[in-house]
Each structure stands twice: as C-alpha cells, then as structure tokens.
Amino acid sequence: MKRILMTLMTLMTLMIVSVNTFAYTPTLESLLRNGNNIDISNNTVVANLTISEIDPQNNLPFKVSSELANKQVLKLIVVNEKEDAPTLTQVNYKGGVISNNTIVGYSEKSFKALTTFMPNNENPDAEIFYATLSMLLNNHGDMLIEVLRKHNANIQTNTILVDKEKLKLLSSYKRYLVNMKDVGKDSVVEFENPLKPLEEEKQEKVSQINKKAFLSLDPLVKKQKIDDEFFWVVENQNIYLKFDNEHRFKEMTLKLENGDVEIILGKFVIHGNQIEFPEFFWIKDQSGRKFEIKAQRLIMFSDNRDQHNKRLKKYRESAEKNKITEPLVKPSFVL
C-alpha cells in the first residue's frame, strides 16, 4: 500500500507542477479537454440536438427555408463502456420530431479518432462539427487536434511538448516500484531508486531534471485582453481559437481553400445537474450558411453494451417499420 501511495504522490507532484505552469500558460491540448465538465468515465451520454438554419447577418432563424426543414433533430449516443474505444450512434429523424414513428435510420462509428470516424472522407465541415461534439459531449479534444493539425502543421500536442528527460525519469521510477513489488520486502535483491541515486553526478542530473517543467510552453497560446476580459487565444496562419479565462471553448475559425468554417459557442449551462453544454453553438460552413445547434435533452448514465444493442435493435425495427425512403436534406456538416 505504501508503494502505491508513493506512486500516486509522485504522479500528483508532476501534475501539480504542470497545473501550476498551465495556470499561466496552458497548452492547446489542455484547453481542448473541456476540463470544467464532469468526468464521463465509462458512462453513456445521450444528446438530443436541434439544428436550425439562421441568417448569417442577424443570427435569427429564417422564416421559410426551401432547402432545409426549419428544425432538424439528431439523437447522439456516446457509449464509453471501453473508455479507450468510445463509439457514437447517430439516429436520424424525419420532420424535426424525435419519435419512434419518425426514425429514418441510424449509424454507429468509432468516436476515438478522426481517421477511424471519417476514413477517406474529405468533409471539413463534418470533421469540425463532430470533433467539437467529441469535446463537448465526451471531454475528448483528440479529434479537434487532428482536424487542426491536418490543416496547420504548427499545431503541437502535449506529446511533442513534454520534456523527454522528465518523462524518462518518471518511467524509470515506475519500473523501480514494479521491481520492488515483485521481489518483495524481504528480498536481498536491491534496486536503485532513480529519484534518489547514490552517485553524486546522478543526483545532480536528477536535480536539474526536477527543476524543469513537465511540459514546454505552447508557443501558439497567448493571453489577450478583449473588451475588458482576458481570453486564451490561439492564432496562427489559417486558424483562430478563443477560450475564456476558465478555459471554456468560445470561438474557432478555420480558413480553408473553399471558404472559412466558423464556430461560436454560447454560455455553458448544466443539464440534469451533470453535463456542461453551451446554451447554443453556431456553425458557419464553407458555403457561408449558418446554423444554430441546441441541446433539447442531455443525460449521462451507467450503461453496458448489451443494453445499447437492445436500443439499436429497436431503432432498426422502427426504421424498417416506418419505411421512410425520402432522402433527408441535411446541412453539409451532418453525416
């Protein structure tokens, strides 16, 4: 038990060093973790979203839309039974109403990485939309990092920014603890603690490593004062991101060859005393059309794959019964 506590204390120390650094200089990856939200863990998250096209000039809904329903709805189900392999089920409905009688169909995809979620798909609008939802619904910024790195080589992950010597020292210490546990306290075999070496030269080396920050500064993250408020801003070539002082995601613009994709997020509110989600967020696609997304319902609960398979069966049976063959007219960012 003591060794386990020692491991936790060491990891916490390293984390505290990083947090103290981040208090003034967060990395982009740390900003994209949605750190103010509740821990999702192995739970399932369900979001019923409404999508309405709005006028880009005044951000008000169009009275009449000839190409899109005034309100579209999606049910998104993020299953985290395996935390390292989340999946996203999207249920499509007809007529802007969530009901068994309006189910058109559903799809299920891996929600871990952009390359598995949208393999061989060149749709930046959709990449940005679903990557943003991955962060908002599941606290995962990996997909957004992938999107940004795809269009800007200057984006750096924490893996790039981490101090390699400090990481190596931590790994050595973890191996040391494992070895000590394996041999037992009564063993005559001794292992040198890499954090407390015997040789003076090694002691000095460890001391120098411990003085360094666990993560280097992210050169793209700057603190700016905008309208009497401080924000964290990332601006480089074709990208612009803004986060408030509490690290909540507020804006993003990605300049692409066929037009800019923009996202603006409103005030974050708590749904069901659990999950944070913006009151609304706007997305403008490459063609210049603008849409407002709102959460009708957002819940999190304990779940398992068997239960989810039962849901999928019901969706499939409803879709087969409804036999809705008329194709849905969807925004460019909805798959």
C-alpha positions as CSV (number, residue, x, y, z in Angstrom):
1,M,0.0,0.0,0.0
2,K,2.9,2.4,0.8
3,R,4.4,1.9,-2.6
4,I,1.0,2.6,-4.3
5,L,0.7,5.8,-2.2
6,M,4.3,6.8,-3.2
7,T,3.4,6.3,-6.9
8,L,0.3,8.4,-6.5
9,M,2.2,11.1,-4.7
10,T,4.8,11.2,-7.4
11,L,2.3,11.5,-10.1
12,M,0.4,14.1,-8.2
13,T,3.6,16.1,-7.8
14,L,4.2,16.0,-11.5
15,M,0.6,17.0,-12.2
16,I,0.8,19.9,-9.7
17,V,3.9,21.2,-11.5
18,S,2.1,21.0,-14.8
19,V,-1.0,22.6,-13.4
20,N,0.9,25.5,-11.9
21,T,2.5,26.0,-15.3
22,F,-0.8,25.8,-17.1
23,A,-2.4,28.4,-14.7
24,Y,-0.4,30.9,-16.8
25,T,0.5,29.1,-20.0
26,P,-2.0,26.3,-20.9
27,T,-1.3,24.2,-24.0
28,L,-3.8,23.9,-26.7
29,E,-4.4,20.3,-25.9
30,S,-5.2,21.1,-22.3
31,L,-7.6,23.8,-23.4
32,L,-9.5,21.3,-25.6
33,R,-10.1,18.8,-22.8
34,N,-13.3,20.5,-21.6
35,G,-11.9,20.4,-18.1
36,N,-14.9,22.1,-16.4
37,N,-17.2,19.3,-17.4
38,I,-18.0,16.3,-15.2
39,D,-15.9,13.2,-15.6
40,I,-17.6,10.9,-18.2
41,S,-15.7,7.7,-17.3
42,N,-17.4,4.6,-18.6
43,N,-20.9,6.2,-18.7
44,T,-23.0,6.7,-21.8
45,V,-24.0,10.2,-22.9
46,V,-27.2,10.9,-24.9
47,A,-27.8,14.2,-26.5
48,N,-30.9,15.2,-28.5
49,L,-29.9,18.2,-30.7
50,T,-31.9,20.6,-32.7
51,I,-30.4,22.2,-35.8
52,S,-31.9,25.3,-37.3
53,E,-30.6,27.4,-40.2
54,I,-30.2,31.1,-39.2
55,D,-29.5,34.3,-41.1
56,P,-25.7,34.9,-41.0
57,Q,-26.3,38.7,-40.9
58,N,-28.6,38.8,-37.8
59,N,-28.4,35.3,-36.4
60,L,-32.2,34.9,-36.5
61,P,-34.0,31.8,-37.8
62,F,-35.2,32.1,-41.4
63,K,-39.0,32.3,-41.6
64,V,-39.0,30.0,-44.7
65,S,-36.3,27.6,-45.8
66,S,-36.8,25.9,-49.1
67,E,-33.9,23.5,-48.8
68,L,-34.0,22.6,-45.1
69,A,-36.6,21.9,-42.5
70,N,-36.9,24.8,-40.1
71,K,-35.8,22.4,-37.4
72,Q,-33.9,19.2,-37.7
73,V,-33.1,16.8,-34.8
74,L,-30.4,14.3,-34.1
75,K,-30.0,11.8,-31.3
76,L,-26.4,11.2,-30.5
77,I,-25.4,8.3,-28.1
78,V,-21.8,8.2,-27.0
79,V,-21.0,4.8,-25.4
80,N,-17.9,4.6,-23.2
81,E,-18.1,1.1,-21.9
82,K,-14.5,0.9,-23.1
83,E,-13.0,4.3,-22.3
84,D,-10.3,4.0,-24.8
85,A,-12.7,3.0,-27.6
86,P,-15.9,5.2,-27.4
87,T,-18.5,4.8,-30.1
88,L,-21.0,7.3,-31.5
89,T,-24.5,6.2,-32.6
90,Q,-26.4,8.8,-34.6
91,V,-30.2,8.4,-35.0
92,N,-31.8,10.4,-37.8
93,Y,-35.4,11.5,-37.7
94,K,-37.8,13.0,-40.2
95,G,-39.7,16.2,-39.8
96,G,-37.8,17.6,-36.8
97,V,-39.5,15.3,-34.3
98,I,-37.9,12.7,-32.1
99,S,-40.2,9.7,-32.2
100,N,-40.2,6.0,-33.0
101,N,-42.5,6.8,-35.9
102,T,-40.1,9.3,-37.4
103,I,-36.9,7.2,-37.3
104,V,-35.2,7.1,-40.7
105,G,-32.2,5.1,-39.7
106,Y,-29.1,5.1,-37.6
107,S,-25.3,4.7,-37.9
108,E,-22.6,3.7,-35.4
109,K,-19.0,4.7,-35.7
110,S,-15.8,4.7,-33.6
111,F,-15.6,8.0,-31.8
112,K,-11.9,7.8,-30.8
113,A,-10.0,9.4,-33.7
114,L,-10.8,11.3,-36.8
115,T,-9.1,8.7,-39.0
116,T,-11.5,6.0,-37.8
117,F,-14.6,8.1,-37.5
118,M,-14.3,9.5,-41.1
119,P,-11.8,7.4,-43.0
120,N,-11.1,8.7,-46.6
121,N,-13.7,11.4,-46.1
122,E,-12.9,15.0,-47.2
123,N,-15.6,16.9,-45.5
124,P,-14.0,19.6,-43.3
125,D,-17.5,20.9,-42.2
126,A,-18.4,17.5,-40.8
127,E,-14.9,16.9,-39.3
128,I,-15.1,20.2,-37.3
129,F,-18.7,19.6,-36.2
130,Y,-18.2,16.0,-34.9
131,A,-14.8,16.8,-33.4
132,T,-16.4,19.7,-31.5
133,L,-19.1,17.4,-30.2
134,S,-16.5,14.8,-29.2
135,M,-15.0,17.5,-26.9
136,L,-18.3,18.9,-25.6
137,L,-20.0,15.5,-25.0
138,N,-17.1,13.3,-24.1
139,N,-14.3,15.6,-23.0
140,H,-12.0,14.4,-25.8
141,G,-10.1,17.0,-27.7
142,D,-8.1,14.5,-29.7
143,M,-10.3,14.8,-32.8
144,L,-10.1,18.6,-32.8
145,I,-6.4,18.4,-32.5
146,E,-6.4,16.0,-35.5
147,V,-8.5,18.5,-37.5
148,L,-6.3,21.4,-36.7
149,R,-3.0,19.5,-37.4
150,K,-4.5,18.4,-40.7
151,H,-4.7,22.0,-41.8
152,N,-1.9,23.6,-39.8
153,A,1.5,21.8,-39.2
154,N,2.4,24.2,-36.4
155,I,-0.2,22.7,-34.0
156,Q,1.7,20.9,-31.2
157,T,0.3,18.2,-29.0
158,N,1.4,17.5,-25.4
159,T,3.3,14.5,-26.6
160,I,5.5,16.9,-28.6
161,L,5.8,19.5,-25.8
162,V,6.5,17.0,-22.9
163,D,10.0,17.1,-21.5
164,K,11.6,13.8,-22.7
165,E,14.1,13.6,-19.8
166,K,11.4,14.1,-17.2
167,L,9.2,11.5,-18.8
168,K,12.1,9.1,-18.9
169,L,12.8,9.6,-15.3
170,L,9.2,9.1,-14.3
171,S,9.1,5.9,-16.4
172,S,12.2,4.7,-14.6
173,Y,10.7,5.3,-11.3
174,K,7.5,3.4,-12.2
175,R,9.7,0.4,-13.2
176,Y,11.6,0.7,-10.0
177,L,8.3,0.4,-8.0
178,V,7.2,-2.6,-10.0
179,N,10.5,-4.3,-9.4
180,M,10.4,-3.7,-5.7
181,K,6.9,-5.0,-5.5
182,D,7.8,-8.2,-7.5
183,V,10.8,-9.1,-5.3
184,G,9.0,-8.4,-2.0
185,K,10.2,-6.6,1.1
186,D,12.3,-9.5,2.4
187,S,14.3,-9.9,-0.8
188,V,18.1,-9.5,-0.7
189,V,17.9,-8.0,-4.3
190,E,18.2,-4.3,-4.3
191,F,17.2,-1.8,-7.0
192,E,18.5,1.8,-7.1
193,N,15.7,4.4,-6.7
194,P,16.1,6.6,-9.9
195,L,14.8,9.6,-7.9
196,K,17.5,9.1,-5.2
197,P,20.6,7.8,-6.9
198,L,23.7,7.1,-4.9
199,E,26.2,8.7,-7.2
200,E,26.7,12.4,-6.8
201,E,26.8,13.0,-10.5
202,K,23.4,11.3,-11.0
203,Q,22.0,13.2,-8.0
204,E,22.9,16.4,-9.7
205,K,21.3,15.2,-13.0
206,V,18.1,14.3,-11.3
207,S,18.0,17.7,-9.5
208,Q,18.4,19.5,-12.8
209,I,15.6,17.4,-14.4
210,N,13.2,18.0,-11.5
211,K,13.7,21.8,-11.9
212,K,12.3,21.7,-15.4
213,A,8.6,21.9,-16.3
214,F,6.9,18.7,-17.3
215,L,5.6,20.4,-20.4
216,S,7.2,23.1,-22.5
217,L,5.3,26.3,-23.3
218,D,3.0,26.1,-26.2
219,P,4.2,28.9,-28.4
220,L,0.7,29.3,-30.1
221,V,-1.2,30.0,-26.9
222,K,-1.3,33.7,-25.8
223,K,-3.3,35.6,-23.2
224,Q,-5.2,38.6,-24.6
225,K,-7.5,41.2,-23.2
226,I,-10.6,41.6,-25.3
227,D,-13.4,44.0,-24.2
228,D,-12.2,44.2,-20.6
229,E,-12.0,40.4,-20.4
230,F,-9.0,38.1,-20.6
231,F,-9.0,35.1,-23.0
232,W,-6.6,32.4,-24.2
233,V,-6.1,32.8,-27.9
234,V,-4.5,30.6,-30.5
235,E,-3.8,32.3,-33.8
236,N,-1.6,31.1,-36.5
237,Q,-1.9,31.3,-40.3
238,N,-5.3,29.8,-41.0
239,I,-6.6,29.1,-37.5
240,Y,-8.1,31.1,-34.7
241,L,-9.4,29.8,-31.4
242,K,-10.5,31.6,-28.3
243,F,-11.1,30.3,-24.8
244,D,-12.3,32.2,-21.7
245,N,-10.2,32.6,-18.6
246,E,-11.7,29.4,-17.2
247,H,-10.6,27.5,-20.4
248,R,-14.1,27.2,-21.8
249,F,-14.1,27.0,-25.6
250,K,-15.7,30.1,-27.1
251,E,-14.8,30.5,-30.8
252,M,-12.9,28.9,-33.7
253,T,-12.2,29.9,-37.3
254,L,-10.5,27.6,-39.8
255,K,-9.7,29.2,-43.1
256,L,-9.9,26.7,-45.9
257,E,-9.5,26.8,-49.7
258,N,-13.2,26.7,-50.3
259,G,-14.3,29.0,-47.5
260,D,-14.0,29.6,-43.8
261,V,-15.6,27.3,-41.2
262,E,-16.6,29.2,-38.0
263,I,-17.9,28.1,-34.6
264,I,-19.2,30.3,-31.8
265,L,-20.3,28.8,-28.5
266,G,-22.7,30.5,-26.1
267,K,-22.8,30.4,-22.3
268,F,-22.2,27.0,-20.8
269,V,-25.1,25.6,-18.7
270,I,-25.6,22.5,-16.6
271,H,-28.0,19.8,-18.0
272,G,-29.6,17.5,-15.5
273,N,-27.1,18.5,-12.7
274,Q,-24.4,16.7,-14.6
275,I,-23.1,17.8,-18.0
276,E,-22.0,21.2,-19.2
277,F,-23.1,22.2,-22.7
278,P,-23.4,25.6,-24.3
279,E,-26.9,27.1,-24.5
280,F,-26.3,27.2,-28.2
281,F,-23.5,27.0,-30.7
282,W,-23.3,28.4,-34.2
283,I,-21.5,26.8,-37.1
284,K,-21.0,28.5,-40.4
285,D,-19.9,26.1,-43.2
286,Q,-17.6,26.7,-46.1
287,S,-20.5,27.9,-48.3
288,G,-21.4,30.7,-45.8
289,R,-24.6,29.1,-44.5
290,K,-25.0,29.4,-40.7
291,F,-26.8,27.0,-38.3
292,E,-27.7,27.0,-34.6
293,I,-27.4,23.9,-32.6
294,K,-29.1,23.5,-29.2
295,A,-29.5,20.6,-26.8
296,Q,-33.1,19.6,-26.2
297,R,-32.1,16.9,-23.8
298,L,-28.7,15.8,-22.4
299,I,-28.2,13.0,-19.9
300,M,-25.4,10.7,-18.7
301,F,-26.0,7.2,-17.1
302,S,-24.4,3.9,-16.3
303,D,-24.6,1.5,-19.3
304,N,-23.3,-1.6,-21.0
305,R,-23.1,-3.0,-24.5
306,D,-26.0,-5.4,-24.1
307,Q,-28.3,-2.5,-23.2
308,H,-27.1,-0.5,-26.2
309,N,-27.6,-3.4,-28.6
310,K,-31.2,-3.5,-27.4
311,R,-31.5,0.1,-28.3
312,L,-30.0,-0.4,-31.8
313,K,-32.5,-3.3,-32.3
314,K,-35.4,-1.0,-31.6
315,Y,-34.1,1.7,-33.9
316,R,-33.6,-0.8,-36.7
317,E,-37.1,-2.3,-36.2
318,S,-38.7,1.2,-36.1
319,A,-36.8,2.3,-39.3
320,E,-37.9,-0.9,-41.1
321,K,-41.5,-0.4,-40.0
322,N,-41.5,3.3,-41.0
323,K,-40.0,2.7,-44.4
324,I,-39.1,6.4,-44.9
325,T,-37.4,6.4,-48.2
326,E,-37.4,10.1,-49.0
327,P,-33.8,11.3,-48.5
328,L,-33.2,13.7,-45.7
329,V,-31.9,17.2,-46.7
330,K,-29.1,17.7,-44.2
331,P,-26.6,20.5,-43.5
332,S,-23.2,19.9,-45.0
333,F,-21.7,19.0,-41.6
334,V,-24.2,16.3,-40.7
335,L,-23.3,12.8,-41.9
